[in-house]
Amino acid sequence: MFKRLFGFFSSSIAIDLGTANTLVYMQGKGIILDEPSMVALAVDRSGMGKRILAVGQEAKIMLGKTPGQIEVVRPMKDGVIADFNITEQMIKHFIKKASNHKRMMSVPPTIIICVPCGSTQVERRAIKDAALAAGARRVEIIEEAMAAAIGAGLPVESPRASMVVDIGGGTTEVGVISLGGLVYANSIRVAGDRMDEVITNHIRTKHGLLIGDSTAEQIKKTIGSAHPSVDNGSMDIRGRSVFDGLPKQITITSEEVRGSLEDALQQIVAAVKQALELTPPELSADLIDSGLVLTGGGALLKGLDVLLSEVTQLKVIVADEPLLCVAKGCGMALDHLSTNKVYMSRTRLCVFLKFGLYC
């Protein structure tokens, strides 16, 4: 069935299959889809199973507002598959939606899909199998840190070191790249979702107010910060009182939000420091000039660049369009793959340079 569904779809595509959002890049067209990695499920009347009601943005608008027989789930957790069948259906939906941008053709697509650096071979195989089951002809894997570096425009082929910190929804990826390969790569499962979680817990504990995931995310984006120099006022938020169950409104300050984020931020800082400690000395010296680049949605947290610069004593740059870097990098790898300039292995990207192939 999947083969028939995607038999008309021949363009190669790259997928940034994130915990929070999924982006799809189509060869020759760029990024054509950016939707939440969410699926709304409805319980069958028989009560024996569930059917998919909505995917992506349509599912997100239902979050926290559904009746008892409908639930909104994220099939990806910490950058890897939490529910194989639902992930397969979600990928299938996004590929079908992307196919609307291309005329019907006869060959299923080749897909490049990114994975966290710290994912196991079993987790990588699950992602690859889900994409194949969703209709792909061939699936290649690229690590998120490498994709982020390529998408941010870093000179990954150069013998001089480049460093990228990609803070997504489920994971933070830290990578040091030289000569087309990852000299150092690490992944920690602390990122945007964890920040939302600690904000939610703080407000429940300190103010006795229950809020939803969407509200926590909005707080983080509006008044969240990582450094006192960029604290920016306060925000009125509404939710349900844990004491009497009635609607309630409170005011929360930027300083208070920053305090709740401290533990999560320190874990990210520790991951960056560990990367610097384990980087070979010659490459470490290069980073004095090149600094490090922040990508992913977490890069937009106010003052994070200031915090990391203070701790590392390096220049810290927020990439242009940080939310799109991984998808762009996957797409650029896809473009090069078709011209035999870039090859994929099971765990890393290999770049063909004028003077050789680096793996």
C-alpha positions in Angstrom: 0.0 0.0 0.0 2.8 2.4 0.9 4.6 1.6 -2.3 1.5 2.4 -4.4 1.0 5.6 -2.4 4.4 7.0 -3.0 5.1 5.3 -6.4 4.3 8.7 -8.0 6.9 10.5 -6.0 10.4 10.5 -7.3 12.1 13.6 -5.8 14.6 13.0 -3.1 13.8 14.6 0.2 15.5 15.4 3.5 13.6 15.2 6.8 14.5 16.8 10.1 12.5 14.5 12.2 12.5 16.4 15.5 10.9 15.8 18.8 9.0 19.1 18.6 8.8 19.8 14.8 9.4 18.0 11.5 10.8 19.9 8.5 10.9 18.5 5.0 13.3 19.7 2.3 12.7 18.8 -1.3 15.4 18.7 -3.8 15.2 21.8 -6.1 12.6 23.5 -3.9 14.1 23.9 -0.5 12.1 23.6 2.8 8.5 23.0 1.8 7.1 21.8 5.1 7.5 22.8 8.8 4.9 21.3 11.2 4.7 20.1 14.8 5.7 16.4 15.3 2.2 15.7 16.8 -0.6 13.3 16.1 -4.2 13.4 17.3 -5.7 9.9 18.0 -9.3 9.0 18.4 -10.5 5.9 20.2 -12.4 3.6 17.9 -16.1 3.0 18.8 -15.3 -0.6 19.5 -12.8 0.6 22.2 -10.2 -1.9 20.8 -7.9 0.5 18.9 -7.1 4.1 17.9 -7.3 5.9 14.6 -5.4 8.9 13.4 -7.5 12.0 13.4 -5.0 14.7 12.6 -1.3 15.2 12.1 1.1 18.2 12.5 -0.4 21.7 12.9 -4.0 20.3 12.9 -3.1 18.1 15.8 -1.3 20.9 17.7 -4.3 23.2 17.8 -6.1 20.4 19.7 -3.4 20.1 22.4 -4.9 20.4 25.8 -8.4 21.0 24.5 -9.6 17.5 23.5 -12.5 15.5 24.9 -11.8 12.2 26.6 -11.9 10.0 23.5 -9.2 12.0 21.7 -5.6 12.4 22.7 -2.7 14.3 21.2 0.7 12.6 21.3 4.3 13.1 20.2 5.5 9.9 18.7 9.1 11.1 19.0 10.8 11.5 22.4 14.3 12.8 23.0 15.0 12.7 19.3 14.2 9.0 18.9 11.0 7.0 18.2 8.7 6.4 21.1 5.9 4.8 19.1 6.9 3.1 15.8 3.5 2.8 14.2 2.4 6.3 14.9 5.8 7.7 13.7 5.5 5.7 10.5 2.0 7.2 9.9 3.3 10.7 10.7 6.2 10.3 8.2 3.8 8.9 5.6 1.5 11.9 6.1 4.4 14.4 5.7 5.7 12.7 2.6 2.3 12.7 1.1 1.8 16.4 1.9 5.2 17.2 0.4 4.3 15.3 -2.8 1.7 17.9 -3.6 4.7 20.1 -4.5 5.8 17.7 -7.3 4.1 16.2 -10.3 3.2 12.5 -10.2 6.1 10.3 -11.1 6.9 6.6 -10.8 9.9 6.2 -8.4 9.6 6.3 -4.6 11.8 8.9 -2.9 15.3 8.7 -1.5 15.2 10.1 2.0 18.0 11.6 4.1 16.9 11.7 7.7 18.8 13.1 10.7 19.4 11.3 14.1 20.9 12.5 17.4 24.6 11.8 17.9 23.9 9.7 21.0 21.3 7.5 19.5 21.9 3.7 19.5 22.1 1.5 16.5 18.7 0.1 17.5 17.2 3.6 17.6 18.7 4.5 14.2 17.4 1.3 12.7 13.9 2.1 14.0 14.0 5.5 12.3 15.3 4.0 9.1 12.7 1.2 9.1 9.9 3.7 9.8 10.9 5.8 6.8 11.1 2.7 4.6 7.7 1.5 5.8 6.3 5.0 4.9 7.3 4.5 1.3 10.9 5.5 0.9 13.0 3.7 -1.7 16.3 4.3 0.1 17.1 5.9 3.5 20.3 7.5 4.5 21.2 8.7 8.0 23.1 11.9 9.0 23.9 13.0 12.5 22.2 16.2 13.7 25.3 18.0 14.7 26.8 17.6 11.2 23.6 18.6 9.5 23.4 21.7 11.8 27.0 22.7 11.0 26.4 22.4 7.2 23.1 24.3 7.5 24.7 27.0 9.5 27.3 27.5 6.7 30.3 26.3 8.7 33.4 25.2 6.7 33.0 21.5 7.5 35.5 20.4 4.9 38.3 22.6 6.3 41.1 21.2 8.4 40.4 24.0 10.9 37.9 23.1 13.6 34.3 24.3 13.8 32.0 23.8 16.7 28.2 23.7 16.7 25.7 23.4 19.6 22.3 22.5 18.3 19.5 22.8 21.0 16.3 21.2 19.7 13.2 20.0 21.4 14.4 16.7 22.8 18.1 16.8 22.6 21.1 19.2 22.7 23.8 18.1 20.2 27.4 19.3 20.6 29.9 18.6 17.8 33.4 19.6 16.8 34.0 19.2 13.0 37.2 19.0 11.0 38.0 17.6 7.5 34.4 16.6 6.9 33.9 14.5 10.0 32.8 14.8 13.6 36.0 14.8 15.7 33.8 15.0 18.8 30.1 14.5 19.1 27.8 14.2 22.1 24.1 14.3 22.7 22.2 15.1 26.0 18.5 14.7 26.5 18.1 18.2 27.9 16.7 20.8 25.5 13.6 22.9 24.8 11.0 20.3 26.1 12.9 20.0 29.4 12.8 23.8 29.7 9.1 23.8 29.2 8.7 21.1 31.8 10.7 22.8 34.5 8.7 26.1 33.9 5.5 24.1 34.3 6.7 22.4 37.5 7.9 25.7 38.9 4.6 27.5 38.4 2.7 24.6 39.9 4.9 24.4 42.9 5.4 28.0 43.7 2.1 29.5 42.5 -0.3 26.6 42.7 -1.2 27.1 39.1 -1.6 24.4 36.4 -0.7 25.4 32.9 -0.4 23.5 29.6 2.6 22.8 27.4 1.7 25.6 25.0 1.6 28.2 27.8 4.9 27.0 29.2 6.5 27.3 25.7 5.0 30.8 25.3 6.5 31.9 28.7 9.9 30.6 27.6 9.8 32.5 24.3 8.4 35.7 25.7 10.3 36.3 29.0 12.6 33.3 29.3 16.3 34.1 29.5 19.7 32.6 30.3 21.5 35.6 31.6 20.5 38.5 33.9 21.6 41.1 31.4 18.7 40.3 29.2 15.9 39.9 31.8 12.9 41.7 30.2 10.0 42.3 32.5 7.0 40.1 33.4 4.1 38.3 31.9 0.5 37.6 33.0 -0.4 33.9 32.7 -3.6 32.0 33.2 -4.4 28.5 34.2 -6.2 26.4 36.8 -5.7 26.6 40.5 -4.5 23.4 42.1 -6.3 24.3 45.3 -9.9 25.0 44.2 -9.9 24.1 40.5 -11.0 27.6 39.5 -9.4 29.7 36.7 -6.6 31.9 38.0 -4.3 34.5 36.7 -0.8 35.4 38.0 2.1 37.5 37.0 5.6 35.9 36.6 8.9 37.7 36.1 11.7 37.0 33.7 14.1 36.6 36.7 11.9 34.0 38.1 11.7 32.1 34.8 15.5 32.3 34.5 15.9 30.8 38.0 13.6 27.8 37.1 15.7 27.2 34.0 19.1 27.2 35.8 19.5 23.4 36.2 18.7 22.7 32.6 21.0 25.4 31.4 23.8 24.2 33.6 23.6 20.7 32.0 23.9 22.3 28.5 26.9 24.4 29.7 28.5 21.2 31.2 28.1 19.4 27.8 29.8 22.3 26.0 32.6 22.4 28.5 33.1 18.6 28.2 33.4 18.9 24.4 36.1 21.6 24.8 38.0 19.5 27.3 38.0 16.4 25.0 38.8 18.3 21.8 42.4 17.7 20.5 44.7 20.6 21.4 45.4 21.7 17.8 41.7 21.9 17.0 40.9 23.5 20.4 43.3 26.3 19.4 41.3 26.9 16.2 38.2 27.5 18.2 39.7 30.6 19.7 39.2 32.2 16.3 36.2 30.4 15.0 34.2 30.3 18.3 31.0 28.2 18.5 27.7 28.5 16.6 24.3 28.0 18.2 21.5 26.4 16.2 18.1 25.0 16.9 15.1 26.6 18.6 17.0 26.7 21.9 19.4 29.1 20.3 16.7 31.8 20.4 16.6 31.8 24.3 17.6 35.3 25.2 21.1 35.6 26.7 22.2 32.0 26.0 25.0 33.2 23.8 26.1 35.6 26.5 26.1 32.8 29.1 28.1 30.4 27.0 30.6 33.1 26.0 31.2 33.9 29.7 31.8 30.3 30.6 33.9 29.3 27.6 35.7 32.6 26.9 34.9 31.9 23.2 33.0 33.9 20.6 29.4 32.6 20.5 27.3 33.2 17.4 23.6 32.5 16.9 23.2 31.1 13.4 20.9 32.8 10.8 17.5 31.1 11.0 18.6 28.7 13.7 15.4 26.7 13.5 16.1 25.8 9.9 19.8 24.8 10.1 19.4 21.1 10.5 16.8 20.8 7.7 19.0 23.0 5.4 22.0 20.9 6.2 20.1 17.7 5.4 19.0 19.3 2.2 22.5 20.4 1.2 23.8 16.9 1.9 21.0 15.6 -0.3 21.9 17.9 -3.1 25.6 16.8 -2.9 24.6 13.1 -2.6 23.0 13.3 -6.0 26.2 14.7 -7.5 28.5 12.2 -5.7 30.2 14.9 -3.7 28.8 13.7 -0.4 28.3 10.2 0.9 26.6 8.8 4.0 27.8 6.1 6.2 25.8 4.6 9.1 27.0 7.1 11.6 28.5 10.1 9.9 28.8 12.2 6.8 31.7 11.8 4.4 32.7 14.8 2.3 34.5 14.3 -1.0 37.0 17.1 -1.4 39.3 17.9 -4.3 42.1 16.1 -2.5 40.3 13.0 -1.2 37.4 11.4 0.6 37.2 12.0 4.4 35.1 9.6 6.4 
